[in-house]
């Protein structure tokens, strides 16, 4: 059973959409262990109001007679669970959930027709439940190319509508894995307006699937200890610690190509903004109906994913979705992607009690009833357009930059934070804008170190040239505030120009060692 809750009413009863993944509802003993009354009580208290209940079509589907649902015993269990959840005040989505079955079975017109008849029979059995509180999710991650899936899904929709014309449908805007990249390419169905379109978000997959040995991309499943946002340093750490030669090779290639190094909260927001624009263009509702990050443990009980990085990723996803007015569903309640912690040694169906991850619930904005504050001030944004947030004594500065740089990061210095980066090209121009973002008074030190020597730096049009003998320069701005440094802006503009020794210097990385920005007084 997958439970989920969300943040705003999508249609009628849909309020909070997060989810719980457990398993298909096929064995009564497992169902009762997966979702206990205590689980439901916790979900209510935390603010979850909408539950997602999957079913395996193979459990109820009879290819010879698709109009008749098979396995009355299992169907009665399944329907009792729906009634149980509805009676607790939850809205419920019924989700056809078998990637392998949809991918392998829906390959011919005859089979598609049978599947539509099957959905019609299922909808006929469930249409008695209030359409304000029961919804039909046509297929989870169908595994079919998007250009084929659009028509197949429409045939299934027609089957459902023949039996249940009033119930809201949840449709996949993507074919293979309902990916975020597919939805903006999808054209909504003109003749069906009572639909919510969904996409899934597990990006980057090398971060979200750490330790997942079952994952189809074995390299990603072999990773552990990767930070968020993904950095060159964290990939280098994997290279230095892994015994897996393929992973070592892949991580090196990712560093060389820059792959994954632009994965951060800003690129995440840009993707969600694109989906939001799509939603407004077609005047339709959208839902991120799965996102999550694994939480596997080593033999000592240590998480394979850095705990605070996992929290920060969830925080970024929820906040960015809500910025774009997109409802969300977190995958999952328990299991490796859980919003509750697995008890070490407990299997998926173990009756051992779950341990609530209150820090995770807090960053997701749920009602934990606990005063939990999590400091992410040392996290930074390695974003595509090079906009960085400077954390230095009450966040007095922000930094924006652009240029051909391979990697930039904040690091600790004796007197504050500094920015360090390598520039792989023979000649680059990099521009930073430092902004006072709280309008207070500060003394700011800019310490400029260039290596090698052929570097030129301009600070607010004041040129600083380092020579063979003099690598460093320092400028101090007193009482830095609006109008103090620039006539009409509260900013310091730094322009850096560097060049290589000769045309054959391909392997020689040029570097500015550091800029140190220290608020001295307030």
C-alpha positions, 0 to 999 in steps of 0.5 A, spaced: 500 500 500 502 506 498 500 512 502 501 519 500 498 526 502 499 533 499 499 540 500 493 543 497 486 541 494 487 539 487 480 537 486 475 536 492 478 532 497 485 532 495 489 536 500 495 533 502 499 528 498 505 524 500 505 517 500 507 510 503 510 505 499 510 498 501 507 492 496 502 490 492 495 488 496 496 480 495 496 477 501 492 479 507 497 478 513 502 482 509 497 488 508 495 488 516 503 488 517 504 494 512 499 499 514 497 498 522 492 503 525 497 506 529 500 508 522 494 511 520 493 515 526 501 517 525 499 519 518 493 523 520 497 527 526 502 529 521 497 532 516 497 526 511 490 526 508 490 522 501 492 515 500 495 511 494 493 504 494 496 500 488 494 494 485 497 489 481 493 487 475 495 480 474 492 479 481 485 480 478 486 480 470 483 474 466 485 475 459 480 470 457 474 474 460 477 481 462 470 483 464 470 479 470 475 480 476 479 474 478 480 472 485 474 474 489 478 473 496 484 478 494 479 483 491 475 483 498 481 484 502 483 490 497 476 493 497 476 492 505 482 496 505 479 502 501 473 502 505 478 502 511 482 508 509 475 512 506 472 511 513 478 514 516 477 520 512 482 519 507 481 520 500 484 514 496 487 513 489 487 506 486 493 505 482 494 500 477 502 498 479 506 493 475 511 496 470 513 490 467 506 488 466 504 494 462 510 494 458 510 487 456 502 486 455 500 492 452 503 491 446 497 489 441 491 492 439 487 486 442 491 486 449 490 494 449 482 492 448 482 487 454 486 492 458 480 497 457 475 492 459 478 490 465 479 497 467 472 498 466 470 492 470 474 495 476 471 502 475 464 499 475 466 495 482 468 501 485 464 507 482 459 506 488 464 510 492 464 518 493 467 521 487 470 526 491 474 522 495 476 516 490 480 517 484 483 512 479 490 512 477 491 509 470 498 506 470 504 507 474 510 508 470 508 504 464 514 503 461 512 504 454 515 510 449 511 516 450 508 517 443 505 510 444 503 511 451 498 517 449 494 513 445 494 506 449 492 511 455 486 514 452 483 507 450 484 505 458 481 512 459 475 510 455 474 504 459 474 507 465 469 513 463 464 507 460 463 505 468 465 511 472 464 518 468 465 522 475 471 520 478 477 524 477 483 520 473 490 521 474 494 520 468 501 519 466 504 525 462 510 520 461 511 513 458 517 510 460 518 512 468 513 518 468 519 522 468 519 530 469 522 531 462 516 528 458 510 532 461 512 538 458 512 535 451 505 531 452 499 534 449 493 533 454 487 530 452 482 535 449 475 531 450 477 529 458 478 535 463 477 531 469 484 529 469 490 530 474 497 529 470 503 526 474 510 526 473 516 523 478 522 526 480 528 522 482 534 526 480 539 525 480 539 518 480 546 517 482 544 521 489 537 518 490 539 511 489 545 510 493 546 503 495 540 500 491 543 494 489 536 492 485 536 498 481 537 497 474 543 502 473 548 498 477 553 503 478 548 508 481 546 502 486 553 501 488 554 509 490 554 511 497 556 517 501 555 522 495 553 529 497 547 533 495 548 538 491 553 533 487 560 536 487 567 534 484 569 533 491 564 528 493 565 524 486 573 524 488 571 521 495 568 516 491 573 515 486 578 514 492 574 510 497 570 505 492 573 498 490 569 498 484 573 499 478 567 501 474 564 506 479 571 509 479 571 509 472 564 512 471 566 517 477 572 520 473 568 520 467 563 524 470 568 529 473 571 530 466 564 531 462 561 535 468 555 530 468 551 531 474 555 537 477 550 542 475 544 538 479 542 542 484 536 546 487 536 551 482 536 546 476 531 543 480 527 549 480 527 551 473 525 544 471 519 545 476 517 552 473 517 549 466 512 544 468 508 549 472 508 553 465 505 547 461 500 547 467 498 554 466 498 553 458 493 548 458 489 550 464 490 543 467 492 540 474 499 537 475 502 533 481 509 530 482 506 524 484 513 520 486 519 523 489 524 520 494 531 518 496 534 511 499 536 510 506 540 504 506 545 502 512 551 499 512 553 493 517 554 498 523 547 502 522 550 508 518 546 511 513 549 510 506 546 517 504 549 523 508 543 524 513 543 532 512 544 531 504 538 527 504 534 532 508 536 538 504 534 534 498 527 533 500 527 540 503 529 543 496 524 538 492 518 540 497 520 548 497 521 548 489 514 544 488 510 549 492 514 555 489 511 552 483 504 551 486 505 543 484 502 538 489 507 533 491 507 526 493 513 523 497 515 516 496 515 512 501 512 511 508 517 506 510 522 501 506 528 504 503 525 510 501 521 512 507 519 518 511 520 513 517 526 510 519 527 502 518 528 498 524 535 495 523 534 488 521 526 489 520 524 486 513 519 490 509 513 486 512 516 486 519 511 487 525 517 491 528 514 498 530 517 504 525 521 510 528 518 516 525 524 521 522 521 527 525 527 531 521 525 529 515 517 530 516 520 537 519 523 539 512 517 537 508 513 542 512 509 536 516 505 537 523 510 533 527 508 537 534 516 538 535 520 544 535 526 541 530 531 546 527 535 544 522 541 548 520 543 548 512 547 554 513 553 550 510 550 548 504 551 552 498 548 552 491 553 550 485 548 552 480 548 553 472 548 560 472 553 561 478 548 564 483 551 562 490 548 564 497 554 566 501 553 564 509 557 568 513 555 571 519 547 572 518 548 571 511 550 578 509 553 577 502 550 573 496 555 572 490 553 571 483 558 569 478 558 567 471 564 564 466 568 558 464 569 555 471 569 547 472 567 547 479 566 552 485 565 551 492 565 555 499 570 552 504 572 554 511 578 559 512 581 562 518 577 569 518 571 566 514 568 563 508 572 563 501 570 561 494 575 556 491 575 554 483 579 551 478 578 554 471 580 549 466 581 553 460 587 557 457 583 564 457 577 565 461 573 571 464 569 570 470 565 576 473 562 576 480 557 581 483 557 581 491 551 584 494 549 586 501 542 583 502 540 585 509 542 592 508 546 593 514 553 596 515 559 591 514 566 592 513 568 587 507 575 584 506 576 582 499 583 578 499 585 576 492 590 571 490 592 569 483 596 563 481 599 563 476 601 570 475 598 572 469 592 574 472 588 581 472 583 583 477 578 589 477 574 591 483 569 596 481 573 598 475 579 598 479 584 594 476 589 590 480 595 586 476 599 581 480 606 580 477 611 574 477 613 577 484 607 579 487 601 574 487 596 577 492 592 584 493 587 586 498 582 591 498 578 593 504 571 596 503 568 600 510 561 600 512 559 596 506 551 598 504 546 601 499 549 606 495 556 606 499 560 602 494 556 603 488 552 609 486 546 606 485 547 599 487 549 595 494 554 591 490 561 590 489 563 587 482 569 583 481 572 581 474 577 576 473 581 575 467 586 569 466 591 567 461 595 561 460 603 561 459 602 558 452 598 555 447 600 548 449 598 549 456 592 544 455 593 540 461 595 546 466 589 548 470 589 555 472 586 557 479 584 563 483 586 560 490 581 564 494 576 570 495 575 571 502 569 576 504 569 577 512 564 582 515 568 585 520 563 589 524 556 591 524 
